Amino acid sequence: MTKIVIASRNRGKIKEIKSILEDLAIEWQSLNDYQDMPEIVEDGRSFFDNALKKARAVSEFTGEMALADDSGLEVDVLDGEPGIYSARYAGETATDEDNNRKLLARLANVPPDKRTAAFRCVLMLYHTDGHHEHFEGRWCGRIHHEPVGTNGFGYDPIVFLPDHGITVAQLPDDEKNKISHRAQALGKLKISLQNINH
């Protein structure tokens, strides 16, 4: 059976990846199974750079195939902020709430029609022989005026989906797992993994 290490300790992200790919014959591990794995400094200039750096480091450390994801939120009126800094937008030790608060403050005087944004995801699958493949997804919405909903993590409570009339954090998991930026990228990855297994 193919073994793949998810290059993350984020339980929400790991759960999401496993649930979307659960019907594949893959043994999943994560960095929670490798507590001695050194911290990876995400100093790339793009989601692609960071995902590749993480996947390569984890594959080389574990000796297994590795799957890394770098994703974030890009707000149009802020020229793509927070972008690659999404997880640490309000500082290195920032919580999701801190990041959401900072973003809402930055957009305090911006009218609803100018609050367009998109979640972006770059997934990197790094093979033990050093070759790699990447898969991308993009999910558009609008920044809400306040956090609403308790599902999900990160910026989910403040990203409003006009087509659904609710925020991402109000979407049931099974719905999110069909349409999110990560779901889109994972759908492309799934096709590639099915080919490995056959």
PyMOL commands that set and color helices and strands:
alter all, ss='L'
color gray80, all
select helices_A, chain A and resi 11-20+31-33+47-62+76-78+83-88+96-106+112-114+156-158+168-170+173-179+181-196
alter helices_A, ss='H'
color red, helices_A
select strands_A, chain A and resi 2-6+26-30+65-75+81-82+116-126+132-143+159-161+166-167
alter strands_A, ss='S'
color yellow, strands_A
deselect
rebuild
show_as cartoon
